[in-house]
Amino acid sequence: MGSKPDERVPLILDCDPGHDDAVAILLAAADPAAELLAVTAVAGNQTVDKTSYNARRVLTLAGRKDVPVAAGFAGPLVGELATAEEVHGSTGLDGADLPEPALELDSRHGVDLIIETVLGASRPVVLVPTAPLTNVAVALRKEPRLKGRIARIVWMGGAAGEGNVTPAAEFNAFVDPEAAAMVFSAGIPLTMVGLDVTHQALLEEVDIAWIRALGAPVGTAVADLLDFYRGFHRRRYAFSGFPLHDACAVAEALRPGLVRTLPMAVEVETAGRWTRGRTVCDRWGVWEREPNVQVGVSIDRAAFMAYLRQILARYRRA
């Protein structure tokens, strides 16, 4: 049995699919606890034409033709776009035979879809960006009323202790640190689900096998995607498994408390030669400032895996 409509979490996903974004979309699309209001795409893992196309392909795979999808910004607020083709391939979702979109791209800009959806919702919305924060930053700047209508932002990005695109910076923060800085200073409750968390929730080959056993179309497609995606992590890291970064953010948004957080004052470095994109987290209160972010420090991996399996199992085909 699903949740009653008034118990569901009104949710907007802002993403750049991306293999881990694809799983995040599938979770939000199938979890009865979620009222998925809209999906917006931004440039990040790939260019925005590809990420918006991929978002519609994944929603088609999920059987959710009712969710509006709009394309947002094609690059960061400052500088040139950096993509992650080495991780996600030339399409952004290499490795699987995904369906062609069964839903048209919304004619609105992604920023306008965020604004209109939040202001039109009957209850405050949870915003889950799993990408550079360009769309979110511009939406907050364009429409100040959003501050009172967003219950919480759960962002997959940043890190307190490591980087992945540089030694100092996580990819989503690195692509548009100016946008991240704007969102961090917006005064909206913000949870940062960064690398410190996602690198504790690694999937293994046995998990891909379980997903594949769900059968076509979703189980087969996701397993094929993950087979491709884990190849990069085998080459780059000494991990025995691989992270599903963005799925962790959706899980925390829909199962609050899955990620353990600590309140910290956080600033985003926008100028450092070696540290541009660093989310500088004041864990010990050195700055003597009020915390502005709930920084993820750990995750209950067993609970996360149970959640992942529970929701993906809803796609099982006889």
C-alpha positions in Angstrom: 0.0 0.0 0.0 1.2 3.5 -0.8 1.2 6.6 1.3 -1.9 8.8 1.3 -1.5 11.9 -1.0 -1.4 14.3 1.9 1.5 12.2 3.5 3.7 12.3 0.5 6.7 14.6 0.2 6.2 17.2 -2.6 9.5 16.9 -4.5 11.4 18.5 -7.4 14.5 16.9 -8.8 17.1 19.1 -10.4 19.6 16.8 -12.1 22.1 16.2 -14.8 21.7 12.5 -15.8 24.3 10.8 -15.4 24.1 7.2 -14.2 23.6 7.9 -10.5 21.0 10.6 -11.4 19.1 8.0 -13.4 18.8 5.8 -10.3 17.8 8.8 -8.3 15.0 9.6 -10.8 13.8 6.0 -10.6 13.6 6.1 -6.8 11.7 9.3 -6.7 9.4 8.1 -9.5 8.4 4.9 -7.7 8.6 5.7 -4.0 5.0 6.0 -2.7 6.3 8.5 -0.2 7.2 11.0 -3.0 4.9 13.3 -4.9 7.3 14.0 -7.8 6.1 17.3 -9.1 8.8 18.1 -11.7 12.2 17.3 -13.0 14.6 20.0 -14.3 17.8 19.4 -16.0 21.0 21.4 -16.0 24.4 21.0 -17.7 26.9 19.0 -15.6 27.6 15.4 -16.3 26.8 16.2 -19.9 25.5 19.1 -21.9 21.9 20.2 -21.1 20.5 18.9 -24.3 21.7 15.5 -23.3 20.8 15.7 -19.7 17.2 16.8 -20.4 16.9 14.1 -23.0 18.2 11.5 -20.5 15.8 12.7 -17.8 12.9 12.0 -20.2 14.3 8.6 -21.2 14.5 7.5 -17.6 11.0 8.8 -16.7 9.8 6.9 -19.8 11.5 3.8 -18.5 9.8 4.3 -15.1 6.4 4.7 -16.8 6.0 8.3 -15.5 4.8 10.3 -18.5 3.0 12.6 -16.1 6.0 14.4 -14.7 7.0 17.7 -16.5 10.7 17.9 -17.5 12.3 21.2 -18.5 15.8 22.1 -19.6 17.7 24.7 -17.6 21.1 26.4 -17.9 23.6 25.2 -20.5 26.6 26.2 -18.4 27.7 27.7 -15.1 27.3 31.3 -13.9 31.0 31.9 -14.5 33.5 30.3 -16.8 33.3 27.3 -19.1 31.3 24.1 -18.6 33.2 21.1 -17.3 31.5 17.7 -18.0 32.1 14.2 -16.7 32.2 12.3 -20.0 35.0 10.1 -18.6 32.5 8.8 -16.0 29.2 8.8 -17.9 30.2 8.5 -21.5 29.4 10.6 -24.6 25.6 10.3 -24.1 25.7 10.8 -20.3 24.0 7.4 -19.9 26.3 5.0 -21.8 25.9 1.3 -21.3 22.2 0.7 -21.6 19.5 0.6 -24.3 17.1 3.1 -22.9 13.7 3.9 -24.5 13.1 7.0 -26.6 11.2 9.7 -24.6 7.5 9.3 -24.5 7.1 12.8 -23.0 7.9 16.1 -24.6 10.2 18.6 -23.1 8.3 21.3 -21.3 8.5 24.6 -23.1 9.4 26.5 -20.0 13.0 27.2 -18.9 13.9 24.9 -16.0 14.2 27.9 -13.6 10.6 28.9 -14.5 9.4 25.4 -14.0 11.0 25.3 -10.5 9.4 28.7 -9.6 6.0 28.0 -10.9 5.9 24.5 -9.4 7.0 25.6 -5.9 4.6 28.6 -5.8 1.8 26.5 -7.1 2.2 23.6 -4.7 -0.3 23.2 -1.8 2.5 22.5 0.7 6.2 23.5 0.9 8.4 21.6 -1.5 11.5 19.6 -0.9 14.1 20.4 -3.6 16.6 17.7 -4.4 19.4 19.0 -6.7 21.8 16.2 -7.7 23.8 18.5 -10.0 25.6 21.8 -10.2 23.3 24.4 -8.5 23.0 26.8 -11.4 19.2 26.4 -11.9 18.5 26.6 -8.2 20.6 29.7 -7.6 19.0 31.6 -10.4 15.5 30.5 -9.3 16.2 31.8 -5.8 17.5 35.1 -7.1 14.7 35.5 -9.6 11.9 34.8 -7.2 12.5 35.7 -3.5 9.1 34.2 -2.5 10.6 30.7 -3.0 12.4 31.1 0.4 9.2 30.7 2.2 7.9 27.9 0.0 10.8 25.5 0.0 10.8 23.2 3.1 14.3 21.9 2.6 17.0 21.5 0.0 18.9 18.2 0.0 21.9 18.6 -2.3 24.1 15.9 -3.5 27.4 17.8 -3.7 30.4 19.0 -1.9 32.4 17.3 0.8 33.9 18.1 4.1 37.0 15.9 3.7 37.8 15.1 0.0 37.4 15.9 -3.6 36.9 13.9 -6.8 37.3 16.2 -9.7 40.3 17.9 -8.0 41.9 17.0 -4.7 39.9 19.7 -3.0 36.5 19.8 -4.9 33.6 17.5 -5.5 32.3 17.7 -9.1 28.9 19.4 -8.6 30.5 22.1 -6.5 33.4 22.5 -8.9 31.3 23.0 -12.0 29.5 26.1 -10.5 30.9 27.2 -7.2 29.4 30.7 -7.6 25.9 29.1 -7.8 26.7 26.9 -4.8 27.8 30.0 -2.8 24.5 31.7 -3.6 22.4 28.7 -2.5 24.4 28.2 0.7 23.7 31.8 1.7 20.0 31.8 0.9 18.8 31.0 4.4 16.8 27.9 3.3 17.3 24.7 5.3 20.0 22.9 3.4 21.4 19.3 3.8 24.6 18.5 2.0 25.0 14.9 1.0 28.6 14.9 -0.1 31.3 12.5 -0.8 31.9 11.8 2.9 28.5 10.2 2.9 28.3 8.6 -0.6 31.6 6.9 -0.4 30.3 5.0 2.6 27.4 3.5 0.7 29.2 1.5 -2.1 27.4 -1.0 -4.2 29.0 -4.3 -5.1 28.7 -6.8 -8.0 26.1 -8.8 -6.0 23.9 -5.7 -5.9 24.0 -5.4 -9.7 23.1 -9.0 -10.0 20.1 -8.5 -7.7 19.0 -5.5 -9.8 19.4 -7.5 -13.0 17.2 -10.3 -11.6 14.3 -7.8 -11.4 14.0 -8.4 -15.1 13.3 -6.2 -18.1 12.9 -3.4 -18.7 14.0 -1.5 -15.5 16.2 -4.2 -13.9 18.1 -4.9 -17.1 18.6 -1.3 -18.0 19.8 -0.3 -14.6 22.2 -3.2 -14.3 23.6 -2.4 -17.7 24.0 1.2 -16.7 25.8 0.2 -13.5 28.1 -2.2 -15.3 29.3 0.7 -17.4 29.4 3.1 -14.5 31.5 0.9 -12.2 34.2 0.7 -14.8 35.3 4.3 -14.1 35.4 3.7 -10.4 37.5 0.5 -10.8 40.0 2.5 -12.8 40.1 5.6 -10.6 39.7 4.3 -7.0 40.8 1.4 -4.9 37.2 0.8 -3.9 35.8 -2.7 -4.1 32.5 -1.2 -5.1 31.1 2.0 -6.5 29.0 4.9 -5.1 25.5 5.9 -6.2 25.9 9.5 -5.1 22.6 11.0 -6.2 20.5 8.1 -4.9 21.8 8.9 -1.4 20.3 12.4 -1.6 16.9 11.1 -2.7 16.9 8.5 0.0 17.7 11.2 2.7 15.0 13.5 1.3 12.3 10.7 1.5 13.7 8.9 4.6 15.0 11.8 6.8 17.6 10.7 9.2 19.1 8.0 6.9 22.1 10.4 6.7 23.7 11.5 9.9 24.4 15.2 9.7 26.2 17.9 11.8 25.3 21.6 11.7 28.2 23.6 10.4 29.1 27.0 8.9 30.0 26.3 5.3 31.5 28.5 2.7 32.2 27.7 -1.0 35.6 28.6 -2.4 35.3 30.5 -5.7 38.8 31.9 -6.2 41.5 29.5 -4.9 44.0 28.3 -7.4 44.0 24.8 -6.0 40.7 24.9 -4.1 38.1 26.4 -6.4 34.8 24.5 -5.6 35.8 23.4 -2.2 33.0 23.4 0.4 34.9 24.6 3.4 33.1 23.1 6.5 33.8 24.6 9.9 33.2 21.5 12.0 34.8 22.9 15.2 33.3 26.4 15.2 36.5 28.2 14.5 34.7 31.0 12.7 32.2 31.4 15.5 29.3 31.7 13.1 25.8 30.3 13.1 25.7 27.0 11.0 24.0 27.4 7.6 24.2 23.7 6.5 23.5 20.3 7.9 26.6 18.5 6.6 26.3 14.8 6.0 29.0 12.9 7.8 27.8 9.3 7.6 25.1 7.0 6.3 23.4 3.9 7.5 24.6 1.7 4.6 22.4 -1.2 5.5 19.3 1.0 5.7 20.2 2.7 2.4 20.6 -0.6 0.6 17.3 -1.9 2.0 15.6 1.3 0.8 17.2 1.0 -2.7 16.1 -2.6 -3.0 12.6 -1.9 -1.6 11.9 0.8 -4.2 13.6 -0.8 -7.2 11.6 -4.0 -6.5 8.5 -2.0 -7.4 9.7 -2.2 -11.0 9.8 -6.0 -11.0 8.1 -7.6 -14.0 6.6 -11.0 -13.8 
